[in-house]
Amino acid sequence: MKNRKTKLRIPYENTEYVLEFTPDSLKQMERNGFNFSKMNDYILTAPEELFYGAFIANHKRVPQATRKEIWDSISDQNADGDYLTDIIGEMISEAITELNSHQGNVTWSVER
């Protein structure tokens, strides 16, 4: 059975956005210029950029202006006491783990 992935569900203006990260969405963010190795250097801007990136998997056609409106309107803590930045971090970690777990059925060997 596959592990369940953490997702953010955000109702906003008659639409429910389901935000998540996948290996492909992380790759797309990197191709678009996001540098994951420098996230800690940009503690003021990285959370917002990651939030925008979480739209790629399911809502890539949502305009950047709408993403910003949602970011500017969203609370940093939900009713259960979860912090938005912690959940985004959890989502990224899960996608990276998925990216690094190659479960293919093609075997390989090394010849020396």
HUPEVEN-V523185 format. One record per backbone hydrogen bond with DSSP energy under -0.5 kcal/mol. NH is the residue of the N-H (numbers start at 1). CO is the residue of the C=O. Records with the same first field share a line. If there is no record, write none. Layout:
NH = CO  CO
This chain:
8 = 19
9 = 7
10 = 8  17
11 = 9
12 = 10  15
15 = 12
17 = 10  15
19 = 8  17
20 = 54
26 = 22
27 = 23
28 = 24
29 = 25
30 = 26
31 = 27
32 = 28
33 = 30
34 = 29
36 = 34
38 = 35
39 = 36
41 = 38
42 = 38  39
46 = 42
49 = 45
50 = 46
51 = 47
52 = 48
53 = 49
54 = 50
55 = 52
56 = 53
57 = 20
59 = 55
60 = 56
62 = 59
67 = 63
68 = 64
69 = 65
70 = 66
71 = 67
72 = 68
73 = 69  70
74 = 70
78 = 82
81 = 78
84 = 76
87 = 83
88 = 84
89 = 85
90 = 86
91 = 87
92 = 88
93 = 89
94 = 90
95 = 91
96 = 92
97 = 93
98 = 94
99 = 95
100 = 96
101 = 97  98
102 = 100
103 = 101
107 = 105
112 = 110
